[in-house]
Every structure is written in structure tokens, then in C-alpha cells.
Amino acid sequence: MKLRITLTLAALAVAGSALAQPPAPSPEMMAARQAMRQACAADMKTLCDGKEGREMMQCMRASNDKLSAPCKDAMSKMPQRPPPPAG
């Protein structure tokens, strides 16, 4: 009986940690990110130097009126993530 409880708890722990992981980006998202990084490299350096990840993307969006045309084009092609499920 104790073994069954231990195995059940271990399985729940593994399942819980697997559910907590964000989904891996799709190949389309990865390609769009790479294209955006290349097109926006100078803009990122000039407008959002020192920022990374989400903070950098927020900075780029906030600086939209100052972005170069190729960067704006690349950012407009970024796939939008679906909203997280309510719960």
C-alpha cells in the first residue's frame, strides 16, 4: 500500500512539473524570431541596449515609431501566441 501511494505521488509530481513547462516554440515562431533579430539588430542596440527577452520585446514595441522599416516589417510578421487557457 505504501509503495502504491509513493508511486502515485511521484507520478503526480512528474506530471505537475511537465504541465508547468511552457510549450516549445513552433518552427514558424523560431524562424520569425531569427528574422526579427537580424532585421532589428541595429534598432535593438540603439533603442533597447542592455535589455533582454521579454523586457527587450516590450521596449521594441514601445519604440515602434522609431524602428527602421525592415524591423517594423519583421516584427509585423511575428506569429502571435494564443492566450493562456483560463483557469
N, C-alpha and C positions, 0 to 999 in steps of 0.2 A: 504494500500500500504506500509506504514512504517513497519507494522508487517511482511509482506512478505519479505521485504528487511532484516529486523533484523533476521528472521528465516533462511534466505538463508546465511547470513554472519555467523551465529552461526554454521550452518551445515558445511560450508566450513572450519571454524576454527577447529571443531572437526575432520573432515576428514584429514585436514592437519597435525594435531598432531598425528593422528593414522598412517599416512604414514611415519612420521619421526621416529617412533619406529623401532629399529632393529628387525628382526624376532627372535622369541624364538628358542633356540637351540633344535634340534631334540633329541629324546630319545637316539639315537645312539651316537650323539655328547656328550651328558651328561655322558653316560656310559664310553666313551673313555676318557673324561676329568678326571673322577674319577679314572679310571685305571692308567692314566698317573700320576696323583697326588700321588697315592700310590707307584707306581714303581719308581718315581723320587723324592720322599720326601728328601732323603739324598743328592741327587745331587742338588736340588733346594737350600737347606740350605748351602751347601758347595760353590756352584758356583755363586748363584744369590741371596744371602741373602739380604733382605730388599727391594727386587723388587716385584711388584705385577702385576697381569693382563697381559696386552699386553707387558709391559716392561720385565716382568719375562719370557714370552714366547720368546721374542727376545733374551734375554740373554741365555736361554737354547739352542736355535738354533745356536747362535754364539759359544757356548761352546760344540758343538756336538762331537768333537774329545775327550772331557774329560768326557763324560757321561758314566755311567755304562751300561752294556749290557741290563739289564731289562728295563732301562729307554729309551734307544735307540729304543728297540722293541716297547714299549708302545707309544712313540712319532711317530713311523712309522705307527701306526695303527690309528692315529688321522684322522678323515674324513676331507677333505679339503672343505672349504666353497666355494660356487660358487662365482665368481667375481660379484660385484655390477653391476646392469644394467647401460649401458652408457646413459648419458643424461644430 
